[in-house]
Amino acid sequence: MSLEAAKTLLKSRLGLSFEGHWEHLLRRAIERRQAATRATGASAHLDYLARLALDAEELDALTSLLTINETYFYREPEHLRLLTDHLAPELRRNRPPGRPVRILCVGCATGEEPYSIRMALRERWGEQSDRDFAISGADLDREALAAARRGHYRPLAFRALDPALRARWFTANPEGDWRLADSIRGSVEFLQLNLLATPYPDELQGQDLIFYRNLSIYFDAPTRQLVMARLSDLLQPAGYLILGVAETLANDFGFLTLREQGGVWFFAKQPAAPAPGPKTTPPRRKPPIRVRPAVAEAAARSRIGDREAGSGSRLPTSRTSPSLTRSPVPSPAQRYQEALTLTQAERYTAALEILAPLCATPEVDPAHLTLRAQILYAQGDLDVAAETARQVLVADPWALEALVLLGRISRAQGDLDAAVEHLRRAIYQQPDHWPAHGELAECRRAAGQDEAARREYGIALRLLAAGPEVLAQAGPLPPALTWMDLRQLYQARLARLGHLN
Ligand SMILES: C[S@@+](CC[C@H](N)C(=O)[O-])C[C@H]1O[C@@H](n2cnc3c(N)ncnc32)[C@H](O)[C@@H]1O
């Protein structure tokens, strides 16, 4: 089997595509598995690929290297509030006598998500909630599931968890990680499930609530549609489905009805009953907003605030939630502007807090998500910054700032091929973007590609020569270097590469 055939196999079996820079990830994973299985000899590579089609265990082992298991406790807490304040009380009230409410997390990775749900329910209803709610977590990745069952977590898993909750439900291990309380660990079931495999196990039928968060971003539109159809079938007639905040609208294929509660969007199997009183406008069904490069550029400056204020908010919350429109909360434009100002002042935590409600809506403006990614990057949270930037690319695969940021992050993580791929796309999108050229020059230099590095430094310097005002292209983060220093740095780099500009 060829690499292309392996890619087709992985796409059809797992729904994951390994085109572009992802191919690099696939090649590396195959090399690691080949080494682990001690495949040697001239035909080792082809033999290994052929084995994949026949050996389910080997396919599982490779899958573990290919999946992105990024997750943490109390991620997107607005969904937990939606659960405990609204959905769970309703489902609990309406369930048939003696039957627990069934909650399923698909793509649960290492378990933080279903365990967070259990903790939130325990906090609300105590141990009675274990009898009232049955929680299962499902994932494709066997190794992630084994870690979920083990229930030991590194400090990064607690980045969004209230320390009081950590103290209540975890015990510190001498090794530096934290062990989840057995009573929580034993109250969640885990199973392996490939969302693309058919049919789903019978025992999964009849869910009251499905969490399907931060996974669809890795699927293309036909795969997302297929998965939504199948998950809808698993739901009880009065069931609900929750996607990640930035993914909801991109999964609105009409199988389920989009609903909103306090600014949080989710899907219901039942169409909403007509509300008494004046009619409200239902949310429009449209794909996520595409950002043209000029708009993305404008987002880095404050003009976008005026654009939003002038044209009225595109956020569904302000259209459909009268309580929000009446309350004296800042408008999205004001919030975004304030987040920008805080970012420029390096007050990153405060900026993220201000930005949070803007990113917690299915019609999230990619500019808001981009700013969030940039702040996370500035805070050094590279994995989550990259994941957020990739969410921007779901809405607009050519979003300039997200591409440049992913280039930077990939370089920082030592993945020069991926960095180059993102930066070349950015330059294709906007050929006169000096930060993309400067960053690409750094990648080329690091890769020992002197000629290409010289060319890129030269272009970056020519673009910078337009004057200090072009520094604004670098985005909202405070510049590490002044315009003068930056030019001197690039000139010095060029000189070292044997070329005086
Ligand atoms: C980024 S994690 C999301 C974790 C969690 N849902 C959250 O929001 O924090 C995505 C998970 O989806 C899983 N996954 C990828 N493809 C899958 C598939 N075809 N079927 C089931 N799970 C899949 C991966 O193994 C990974 O653990």
The ligand as a MOL file (V3000), in Angstrom:
LIG
                    3D

  0  0  0     0  0            999 V3000
M  V30 BEGIN CTAB
M  V30 COUNTS 27 29 0 0 0
M  V30 BEGIN ATOM
M  V30 1 C -9.3220 17.7280 21.0090 0
M  V30 2 S -9.9650 16.2690 21.7630 0 CHG=1
M  V30 3 C -11.4430 16.9130 22.4640 0
M  V30 4 C -11.6010 16.4980 23.8990 0
M  V30 5 C -12.8580 16.9820 24.6070 0
M  V30 6 N -14.0500 16.6500 23.8790 0
M  V30 7 C -12.8010 18.4510 24.9050 0
M  V30 8 O -13.6030 19.2090 24.3480 0
M  V30 9 O -11.9810 18.8690 25.7090 0 CHG=-1
M  V30 10 C -10.5600 15.3620 20.3450 0
M  V30 11 C -10.7180 13.8680 20.6080 0
M  V30 12 O -11.4500 13.3010 19.5280 0
M  V30 13 C -10.9800 11.9930 19.2990 0
M  V30 14 N -11.3240 11.5450 17.9340 0
M  V30 15 C -10.7310 11.8990 16.7580 0
M  V30 16 N -11.3400 11.2780 15.7340 0
M  V30 17 C -12.3280 10.5170 16.2630 0
M  V30 18 C -13.2930 9.6370 15.7040 0
M  V30 19 N -13.3550 9.3910 14.3900 0
M  V30 20 N -14.1430 9.0140 16.5470 0
M  V30 21 C -14.0850 9.2400 17.8950 0
M  V30 22 N -13.1930 10.0570 18.4790 0
M  V30 23 C -12.3260 10.6860 17.6710 0
M  V30 24 C -9.4790 12.0970 19.5240 0
M  V30 25 O -8.9240 10.8320 19.8390 0
M  V30 26 C -9.3990 13.1090 20.6570 0
M  V30 27 O -9.2680 12.4630 21.8940 0
M  V30 END ATOM
M  V30 BEGIN BOND
M  V30 1 1 1 2
M  V30 2 1 2 3
M  V30 3 1 2 10
M  V30 4 1 3 4
M  V30 5 1 4 5
M  V30 6 1 5 6
M  V30 7 1 5 7
M  V30 8 2 7 8
M  V30 9 1 7 9
M  V30 10 1 10 11
M  V30 11 1 11 12
M  V30 12 1 11 26
M  V30 13 1 12 13
M  V30 14 1 13 14
M  V30 15 1 13 24
M  V30 16 1 14 15
M  V30 17 1 14 23
M  V30 18 2 15 16
M  V30 19 1 16 17
M  V30 20 1 17 18
M  V30 21 2 17 23
M  V30 22 1 18 19
M  V30 23 2 18 20
M  V30 24 1 20 21
M  V30 25 2 21 22
M  V30 26 1 22 23
M  V30 27 1 24 25
M  V30 28 1 24 26
M  V30 29 1 26 27
M  V30 END BOND
M  V30 END CTAB
M  END
